[in-house]
Amino acid sequence: KFEYPSAPEWRLLQDRRVKANVDANWGRDCSGNDKMIKMAAKWQKSDEQRRQENMEELQEQQHRDDNQEEEMERPEKTNIYSACLRDRRQGLTETRVCKKALEQRSLLRQLDIDIEYRNLPTWLKEMSSSLKKYAYYTFFDRLTVEDVDVHNEANRIRMRCTINKDQKEMNVTMETPEEN
């Protein structure tokens, strides 16, 4: 199952979410009572992204409240959001600045994954263990693991991946039954 807004509003401020759900059942009756895995993924804007957009909107509101001639004299103080709004007020909707602002505002920089499972086959447990060991080895110098007094839900993994503003780094947090 894959969900995306059916009638998106084409305005500057884009606030969309994309969801994907996977339900896999196997075993004697494929009912999910015996062997199953469910995965729900949701792409959305990150908290940092929302704060940045709110700051840009506040700056634009402040510029609008100030003298507009002063804003025109100092265009270097305007952000891409403000520049696009200024173009739109002049009737220019398809400018390069507006396309870049729309693209920037439409980025979904956060991915939340929730996995629930029961009675996984051995090969899948081995594969996930190998992937985990590889990630630990590769990112050892930037890794923090909390595995003492952890009381997370059994048979559930939660993960959050957030990409920074420059799209050069990703912060990944994961909760498993055994560790954070």
C-alpha positions in Angstrom: 0.0 0.0 0.0 1.4 3.4 -1.0 -0.2 6.7 -0.1 0.4 10.1 -1.6 -1.8 13.2 -1.5 -4.3 12.8 -4.3 -5.0 16.5 -4.9 -1.9 18.5 -3.9 -2.2 22.2 -3.6 0.4 23.9 -5.8 1.3 26.8 -3.6 4.7 27.8 -2.3 4.4 26.2 1.1 4.3 22.5 0.5 3.6 20.2 3.5 3.2 16.7 2.3 3.7 13.3 3.7 4.3 10.1 1.8 3.4 6.8 3.5 4.2 3.2 2.6 2.9 0.1 4.3 4.0 -3.5 3.8 2.2 -6.5 5.4 3.8 -9.9 4.8 2.3 -13.1 6.4 3.4 -16.6 5.8 3.0 -20.0 7.5 0.2 -22.5 7.5 -2.7 -20.2 7.0 -1.0 -16.9 6.1 -3.2 -15.2 8.7 -0.4 -13.4 10.5 -1.1 -15.2 13.7 2.0 -17.4 13.2 4.7 -15.6 11.1 4.5 -12.0 9.9 6.3 -8.8 9.3 4.7 -5.4 9.1 6.5 -2.3 8.0 5.2 1.3 8.0 7.3 4.1 6.5 6.5 7.8 6.5 8.4 10.5 4.7 7.8 14.0 6.0 9.5 17.3 6.8 11.9 17.3 9.6 11.6 19.5 12.8 14.7 21.4 11.7 13.1 22.0 8.3 9.9 23.3 9.8 11.8 25.7 12.1 13.8 27.0 9.2 10.6 27.6 7.1 8.9 29.3 10.0 11.9 31.6 10.4 11.8 32.5 6.7 8.1 33.2 6.9 8.6 35.4 10.0 11.4 37.3 8.2 9.1 37.8 5.2 6.3 39.1 7.4 8.8 41.5 9.1 10.0 42.7 5.7 6.4 43.3 4.6 5.7 45.3 7.7 8.8 47.4 7.0 9.1 49.9 4.3 9.1 48.1 0.9 11.5 50.6 -0.6 14.1 49.6 2.0 13.6 45.9 1.1 14.2 46.7 -2.6 17.4 48.6 -1.7 18.8 45.6 0.2 17.9 42.5 -1.8 20.8 40.5 -0.2 18.8 40.4 3.1 15.9 38.5 1.5 15.8 34.7 1.4 14.7 32.5 -1.5 11.2 32.3 0.0 10.9 36.1 0.1 12.3 36.5 -3.4 9.7 34.1 -4.8 6.9 35.9 -3.0 8.1 39.2 -4.3 8.1 37.7 -7.9 4.6 36.3 -7.4 3.3 39.7 -6.2 4.7 41.1 -9.5 2.8 38.3 -11.4 5.8 36.2 -12.2 5.0 32.6 -11.0 7.4 30.4 -13.1 10.7 32.1 -12.2 13.9 30.2 -11.5 13.8 31.5 -7.9 10.2 30.2 -7.4 11.0 26.8 -8.8 14.0 26.5 -6.5 11.9 27.7 -3.5 9.1 25.2 -4.4 11.7 22.4 -4.7 13.3 23.4 -1.4 9.9 23.5 0.4 8.8 20.2 -1.1 11.8 18.2 0.2 10.9 15.5 2.7 14.0 15.1 4.8 12.8 12.8 7.5 11.9 9.1 7.2 10.2 7.2 10.1 10.1 3.4 9.9 8.2 1.2 12.2 8.7 -2.6 11.9 6.7 -5.2 13.8 7.6 -8.9 13.4 6.9 -12.4 14.7 8.7 -15.7 14.2 11.1 -14.6 11.5 12.9 -17.2 9.5 16.6 -17.9 10.4 17.9 -16.6 7.0 16.2 -13.2 7.6 17.5 -13.0 11.2 21.1 -13.7 9.9 20.8 -11.1 7.1 19.6 -8.4 9.5 22.3 -9.3 12.0 24.9 -9.0 9.2 23.5 -5.6 8.1 23.7 -4.4 11.7 27.3 -5.6 12.2 28.2 -3.9 8.9 26.6 -0.6 10.0 28.3 -0.8 13.4 31.7 -1.5 11.8 31.3 1.2 9.2 30.1 4.0 11.5 31.8 3.0 14.7 33.5 6.4 15.2 30.0 8.1 15.1 28.0 5.5 16.9 26.3 5.6 20.3 24.6 2.4 21.6 22.6 2.2 24.8 22.0 -1.4 25.7 21.7 -1.4 29.5 18.3 -1.2 31.2 16.5 -0.9 27.8 12.8 -1.5 28.0 11.6 -1.2 24.4 8.7 -3.2 23.0 9.4 -6.8 22.0 9.3 -7.7 18.3 9.4 -4.0 17.2 12.0 -1.9 15.6 11.6 1.9 15.2 13.9 4.0 13.1 14.2 7.7 12.2 16.5 9.0 9.5 16.9 12.7 9.1 18.9 14.4 6.4 20.5 17.8 7.2 19.8 21.0 5.3 22.7 20.6 2.9 21.7 17.0 2.2 25.2 15.8 3.0 24.7 14.1 6.4 22.1 11.8 7.8 21.3 11.2 11.5 19.8 7.7 12.1 18.3 6.7 15.4 17.0 3.2 16.0 15.2 1.4 18.8 15.3 -2.3 19.0 14.0 -4.6 21.8 17.6 -4.9 23.0 19.1 -1.4 22.5 18.7 2.2 21.6 
